[in-house]
Amino acid sequence: MKNKVLVRLIISSILFVTIIPCMSQPVGARHHDDAQRERIKSMKIAFITERLSLTPGEAEKFWPVYNQYQEDLKELRAKHKSEMLHGKRVSELTEEEAEQYAECNIRRIEETAELKRNYHEKFLEILPVKKVALLYEAEKDFNRGLFREMRRRQRDVRE
């Protein structure tokens, strides 16, 4: 038990230590750096694989579905981003624009929920329910750690 916790702690530490070099560029440059995005994606894969204790057989079936899920989420976000404010603040919108904005938000939430539901069912065909639940927790933990590290690095740059 102690060894398993120690291994997880070491892997998590290595993942987050390797994130630091990925974030050393200014935000604008980092946004367009495919290599850095790929490194973060690789770290996320390792993090999730370790947290879910995926067997080789599970990993072989799971990752193509998960990668498609991430791609579909990305496309959905891009679609809704193009429908959003276009540089305006909500307080600057006309009544008609505000109505369109509000409806767009509701559609985004509904479409995202539907997409997640569909992939949830696909994940359950591949993994036991406990590992699916661990997936959601692992995604949240990884994103939270990444966000904290980015915020810390931005704070360090300003000082």
C-alpha positions as CSV (number, residue, x, y, z in Angstrom):
1,M,0.0,0.0,0.0
2,K,2.8,2.4,1.0
3,N,4.7,1.6,-2.2
4,K,1.7,2.3,-4.4
5,V,1.2,5.7,-2.7
6,L,4.9,6.5,-3.1
7,V,4.9,5.5,-6.8
8,R,1.8,7.7,-7.4
9,L,3.5,10.6,-5.5
10,I,6.7,10.2,-7.5
11,I,4.9,10.0,-10.9
12,S,2.7,13.0,-10.0
13,S,5.7,15.0,-8.9
14,I,7.6,14.1,-12.1
15,L,4.6,15.1,-14.3
16,F,4.2,18.5,-12.6
17,V,8.0,19.2,-12.6
18,T,8.1,18.5,-16.3
19,I,5.2,20.9,-16.9
20,I,7.4,23.8,-15.7
21,P,9.6,24.0,-18.8
22,C,6.5,23.8,-20.9
23,M,5.2,27.0,-19.5
24,S,8.4,29.0,-19.6
25,Q,7.4,31.0,-22.7
26,P,5.0,34.0,-22.7
27,V,1.3,33.1,-22.9
28,G,1.0,34.2,-26.6
29,A,4.0,32.1,-27.7
30,R,2.8,29.2,-25.6
31,H,-0.6,29.3,-27.1
32,H,0.7,28.4,-30.6
33,D,3.4,26.0,-29.5
34,D,2.3,22.5,-30.7
35,A,5.3,20.8,-29.1
36,Q,4.3,22.1,-25.7
37,R,0.7,21.1,-26.1
38,E,1.9,17.6,-27.1
39,R,4.1,17.4,-24.0
40,I,1.2,18.4,-21.8
41,K,-1.0,15.8,-23.6
42,S,1.6,13.1,-23.0
43,M,1.8,14.1,-19.3
44,K,-2.0,13.9,-19.1
45,I,-2.0,10.4,-20.7
46,A,0.6,9.2,-18.2
47,F,-1.3,10.8,-15.3
48,I,-4.6,9.2,-16.3
49,T,-3.1,5.8,-17.1
50,E,-1.4,5.7,-13.7
51,R,-4.5,7.0,-11.8
52,L,-6.8,4.5,-13.5
53,S,-4.2,1.6,-13.4
54,L,-5.1,0.8,-17.0
55,T,-4.1,-2.6,-18.1
56,P,-2.5,-2.8,-21.6
57,G,-5.7,-4.2,-23.0
58,E,-7.8,-1.4,-21.5
59,A,-5.4,1.2,-22.6
60,E,-5.4,0.0,-26.2
61,K,-9.2,0.3,-26.3
62,F,-9.6,3.3,-24.1
63,W,-7.1,5.9,-25.6
64,P,-8.5,6.0,-29.2
65,V,-12.0,6.7,-27.7
66,Y,-10.7,9.2,-25.2
67,N,-8.7,11.0,-27.8
68,Q,-11.8,11.3,-30.1
69,Y,-13.7,12.6,-27.1
70,Q,-11.2,15.3,-26.5
71,E,-11.3,16.2,-30.2
72,D,-15.1,16.4,-30.2
73,L,-15.0,18.6,-27.1
74,K,-12.4,20.9,-28.8
75,E,-14.6,21.2,-31.9
76,L,-17.7,21.9,-29.8
77,R,-15.8,24.7,-27.9
78,A,-14.5,26.2,-31.2
79,K,-18.0,26.2,-32.6
80,H,-19.5,28.0,-29.7
81,K,-16.6,30.4,-29.3
82,S,-17.3,31.6,-32.8
83,E,-20.9,32.3,-31.8
84,M,-20.0,34.2,-28.7
85,L,-19.5,37.9,-27.9
86,H,-17.1,39.0,-30.6
87,G,-15.1,41.2,-28.3
88,K,-18.1,42.9,-26.6
89,R,-19.1,42.8,-22.9
90,V,-22.5,41.5,-22.0
91,S,-23.4,45.0,-20.7
92,E,-22.7,46.4,-24.2
93,L,-25.1,44.0,-26.0
94,T,-28.5,44.9,-27.4
95,E,-31.5,43.0,-26.1
96,E,-31.4,40.9,-29.3
97,E,-27.7,40.2,-29.0
98,A,-28.1,39.3,-25.2
99,E,-30.9,36.9,-26.1
100,Q,-28.7,35.2,-28.7
101,Y,-25.8,35.1,-26.3
102,A,-27.9,33.5,-23.5
103,E,-29.4,30.9,-25.9
104,C,-25.9,30.1,-27.2
105,N,-24.8,29.4,-23.6
106,I,-27.7,27.1,-23.0
107,R,-27.1,25.3,-26.3
108,R,-23.4,24.9,-25.4
109,I,-24.3,23.4,-22.0
110,E,-26.8,21.0,-23.6
111,E,-24.5,19.9,-26.4
112,T,-21.6,19.4,-24.0
113,A,-23.8,17.4,-21.7
114,E,-25.0,15.3,-24.5
115,L,-21.5,14.7,-25.8
116,K,-20.3,13.7,-22.3
117,R,-23.2,11.4,-21.9
118,N,-22.5,9.6,-25.2
119,Y,-18.8,9.2,-24.3
120,H,-19.7,8.1,-20.8
121,E,-21.6,5.2,-22.3
122,K,-18.6,4.4,-24.6
123,F,-16.2,4.5,-21.6
124,L,-18.5,2.0,-19.7
125,E,-18.2,-0.4,-22.7
126,I,-14.4,-0.4,-22.2
127,L,-13.8,0.1,-18.5
128,P,-15.4,-0.9,-15.2
129,V,-17.6,1.9,-13.7
130,K,-15.1,2.5,-10.9
131,K,-12.4,3.3,-13.5
132,V,-14.7,5.6,-15.3
133,A,-15.4,7.5,-12.1
134,L,-11.6,7.6,-11.5
135,L,-11.2,9.0,-15.0
136,Y,-13.4,12.0,-14.1
137,E,-11.6,12.6,-10.9
138,A,-8.2,12.2,-12.6
139,E,-9.1,14.8,-15.3
140,K,-10.2,17.2,-12.7
141,D,-7.0,16.7,-10.6
142,F,-4.8,17.0,-13.6
143,N,-6.5,20.2,-14.9
144,R,-6.4,21.7,-11.4
145,G,-2.7,21.0,-11.0
146,L,-2.0,22.4,-14.4
147,F,-4.0,25.5,-13.7
148,R,-2.2,26.0,-10.3
149,E,1.2,25.6,-11.9
150,M,0.3,28.1,-14.7
151,R,-1.0,30.6,-12.2
152,R,2.2,30.2,-10.1
153,R,4.4,30.6,-13.1
154,Q,2.5,33.8,-14.2
155,R,2.9,35.1,-10.6
156,D,6.6,34.4,-10.6
157,V,7.1,36.2,-14.0
158,R,5.3,39.3,-12.6
159,E,7.5,39.5,-9.6
